[in-house]
Structure formats: C-alpha cells, structure tokens
Amino acid sequence: MANHKSALKRVRQTKVRTERNRARKLTIKTLRKKTLAAVAAADKPAAGQSLAEFSSAVDKAAKKGLIHKNKAANLKSKAAKALATIA
C-alpha cells in the first residue's frame, strides 16, 4: 500500500476514475443493446432515436479517451448499418 501523501491521493483518484469509466462503458453497452433491440423489433422511429443517443454517447467516450476513435466509428457504423436493414 502507498505511504506518501501524493501516492495515497493517486490511489483515491484512480478509484474514482475507474468507477466513472466503468459506468460510462456500461451506459454505452446499454444504449447499444437498446438500439439493436429496436432494430430487431423493426421499430424505425425508436431505433433512430436510440441510435442518436448511442452515437452521442460513443462520440463523448471517444473524445474523453475512454474508447479509441476508430472503435467509436466502428460501433456507430455497425448500428447505422443495422438500422438501414429496416424497410
């Protein structure tokens, strides 16, 4: 365990950031599932709305460095492609 004051502070900061990052990643996963569920139900208006929320959350996560920008682009692309399959 850390003994220095600064090291103890870093431990506290890391704990807070880890929880925050975990929560943000879970939010992204939940929004993705919600979008894909709406696509599976062929509900185009709901799917479009949830895709917008999902894209926004993914962009914010990429901007903060939580996920890589290419991963963000891939996630958004796959969701949009799924939405395009609804007739």
C-alpha positions, 0 to 999 in steps of 0.5 A: 500500500502507498505511504506518501501523501501524493501516492495515497491521493493517486490511489483515491483518484484512480478509484474514482476514475475507474468507477466513472469509466466503468459506468460510462462503458456500461451506459454505452453497452446499454444504449447499444443493446437498446438500439439493436433491440429496436432494430430487431423489433423493426421499430424505425422511429425508436431505433433512430432515436436510440441510435442518436443517443448511442452515437452521442454517447460513443462520440463523448467516450471517444473524445474523453479517451475512454474508447479509441476513435476508430472503435467509436466509428466502428460501433456507430457504423455497425448500428447505422448499418443495422438500422438501414436493414429496416424497410 
